[in-house]
Amino acid sequence: MTKTAERPTGAVPVRPVPASPVRTDRGRRRLAEQGRAYGFLLGGLICFALFSWYPAIRAVVIAFQKYTPGAEAEWVGTANFTRVFQDPEFADAWRNTLTFTALALLIGFAVPFVLALVLNELRHAKAFFRVVVYLPVMIPPVVSALLWKWFYDPGAGLANEALRFLHLPTSNWSNGADTALVSLVIVATWANLGGTVLIYLAALQSIPGELYEAAELDGANLLQRVRHVTVPQTRFVILMLMLLQIIATMQVFTEPFVITGGGPENSTVTVLYLIYKYAFLYNDFGGACALSVMLLLLLGLFSAVYLRLTRSDGEDA
């Protein structure tokens, strides 16, 4: 038989310690804060699901269908992709889009960085010049495109008036097949300049001043300081903005739609503009979605390769 342990005579019984009211209130507050945080997160997820994820998935489905709003969809397999490939405008749209992206990198990637360097070195009126640089971003894109359409007018446009005043030859600008795409690149660069400049400026101001002082003591001039101090210290921002700019310029639509209408001679028809034509001019939503899927796959593949290469480069460094 087992003996039951006897409590010593006079021992005080052990009672459970009640939870502190302060701890309980703190736990309730923490739970309430977490509930609010998850509530806000849920709202964002619902918005993304309804306005981003669902349309993307729906577009992939329609790409394999013969789809007309109000009618029953019919599965056609890869017929939409085949028809889009055979369209004479298909090659023009991709060539114009890739050319626009390359020109935007040459013009629109270097200019914001140089402007950020200049603004970072200013000692007076910094706020004023930042507002001036950022002002185009606050103008609605369509309004900005309409202003530039008037600016490029070959007759009474401000661009040619300025050239005449300087006794220089005028140009057709957006009305010429050879100059239209470059004109649109200038518009896109001007419209998106401010945000990129401010991001670069924030990155530049985070660089420790001791690095520049050490470079100056070593006899480095301005270009050498930029090359050996500024660029390495802002390398991550530069690489990320380059990726975002390539993705954005591959989806250019507003400028060719408002300013040139895809002309002249299809010189400014881009992939996104061709998608618009398929959907709203040809009433061919299957072809439009097939083009959208092609663009999505290309940008996704490029982003994956780009991030892989830049990450490997960063690990090696």
PyMOL commands that set and color helices and strands:
alter all, ss='L'
color gray80, all
select helices_A, chain A and resi 21-62+79-85+88-108+110-121+126-138+141-151+158-165+173-175+180-191+193-205+209-217+222-233+235-249+254-260+271-281+285-316
alter helices_A, ss='H'
color red, helices_A
select strands_A, chain A and resi 65-66+74-75
alter strands_A, ss='S'
color yellow, strands_A
deselect
rebuild
show_as cartoon
